[in-house]
């Protein structure tokens, strides 16, 4: 059958393996079996984004879960972090999210949270796969009143809105701020405008008319062009854009300039340091975060710890070493004092709290970090030979690193999902790092292309 779980759950084209109703039903059965470890009525929360295929997969998951004697609690479209919160709040045994995040509408996915609101560890995902592939629970069929029931939780949105507002300092409001919000026709389309307007902001909303097919379509955090134009046209203070499941966020300042996750991390880390709330004086980022973030943190005496790409690895490092703030350049920001996963709306509220409390514009605050030019080249390869075994490439790498010294950074890694080698360079001079990147790419093509 092949491996089901990737770095962020199961994902693929809807109605094509593995994102079929049949596999969803089996995932529901396997997850329900694993969570039945205590003598009580078990329950699993299910939420989704706005993709048309969500109905099909939701029904299949419910069937699988109920067939194992576990109840399914349906909450409908809701941001991924909201489902993590509801899972904890309702003392559910697990939470499931039907979403392909920033992917186009024809894709979909299934992510699973454990009862504590954190994504399942790799070993539990492997256990689910094993139960499916070995058919070892096929014969388990509760009957009569041992079959599970499905319930719709009608007040889930209200619960999550209250939770989000409670993360914003009680003595502050958003009065006087004009915000343009782009919900990407995704899971935040109802909740996000309500949160910001209830806190006092004047809100202009974009991407709030999902039709099942327009999620992430030329809108949201991946496509901020319309947001930039609208912010300038409306003379708004800030633009905020979410992806399809609203676990990531990017911003636009009053001039229409995009402010990505790295700069938001810099702003919030410095504010937390001033407030004495940055645990161990450390921020967790990935290897893709700009060297400018590293330099800004170093100037402030803040440690920057890097992980491999993926918000789950950021969270793992934060939990292992007891840090409370981290994130990714893409806008996954984790404020562990408030939620267990990246939360776009919550992150926006934390940034807005800094803006309001310090009386400074986003453009001014973003000046704390210089963004170094970055070049990324993806080179198709026929095989993933260990990079350290390619002597000609290693010689070039040493020469480039020697030239850049502390003024730049080179990262070479294979894609986790494709036969590609990614070459990323950062440095002070764009033309020079582009030359280096192209020369390295040519060597890779010659050796592995």
FENPEGI-V785948 format. One line per field, one symbol per residue. ss: DSSP state (~ for helix, > for strand, _ for the rest). phi: phi as a letter, one per 40 degrees, with the letter a starting at -180 (. if undefined). burial: I if it has 24 or more other C-alpha atoms within 12 Angstrom, else O. Layout:
ss=???
phi=???
burial=???
//
This chain:
ss=_____>__>>>>>_______~~~~~~~~~~~~~~~_______>>>>>>_____~~~~~~~~~~~~~~___>>>>>>>__~~~~~~~~~~____>>>>>________>>>>>>>>____>__~~~~~~~~~~~~~_________~~~___>>>___~~~~~~~~~~~___________>>>>>________~~~~~~~~___>>>>>__________________~~~~~~~~~~___>>>>>______>>>>_____>>_~~~~~~~~~~~~~~~___~~~>>>>>____~~~~~~~~~___>>>>>___~~~~~~~~~~~___>>>_____>>>________~~~~~~~~~~~~~~~___~~~~~~~____>>>>>>>>______~~~_~~~~~~~~~~~~~~~~~>>>>>>>_____>>>>>>>>__~~~~~~~~~~~~~~~~~~~_
phi=.gcccbcagcaiccgbdccbcccdcccdccccccccbbcaccabcbbacbcccccccccccddccccbgbcbbcbgcaddccccccdcccfccabbbbabfccccccaabbbbcccgccdcdccccccdcccccfcbdccbdbfccccbbbcccbcdcccccdcccccdccbbbdgcbbbbbcgfbcccccddcdcccchccbbbbgbbcbgbccgcgagccbcdccdccdcccfccabbbbcdbfcbabbbcccgccbccccccccccccccccgbccffbbbbbccccccccccccccgbcbbbbcchcccccdccccbgcbaaibdchcbbbccbacacbccdccccccccdcccgbccdcccccbcccdbbbbbbcbcabcddcccccccccdcccccccfccaabbbacccbbcabcbbbbacbddccccccccccccccccbc
burial=OOOIIIIIIIIIIIIOOIIIIIIIIIIIIIIIIIIIOOOOIIIIIIIIIIIIIIIIIIIIIIIIIIIIIIIIIIIIIIIIIIIIIIIIOIOIIIIIIIIIIIIIIIIIIIIIIIIIIIIIIOOOIIIIIIIIOOOOIOOOOOOOOOIIIIOOIOOIIOIIIIIIIOIIOOOIIIOOIIIIIIIIIIIIIIIIIIIIIOIOIIIIIIIIOIOIIIIIIIIIIIIIIIIIIIIOOIOIIIIIIIIIIIIIIIIIIIIIIIIIIIIIIIIIIIIIIOOOOIIOIIIIIIIIIIIIIIIIIOOIOIIIIIIIIIIIIIIIIIOOOOIIIIIIIIIIIIIIOIIIIIIIIIIIIIIIIIIIOOOOIIIOIIOIIIIIIIIIIIIIIOOIOOIOOOOOIOOIIOOIIOOOOOOIIIIIIIOOOOOIIIIIIIIIOOOOIIOIIIIIIIIIIOIIO
//
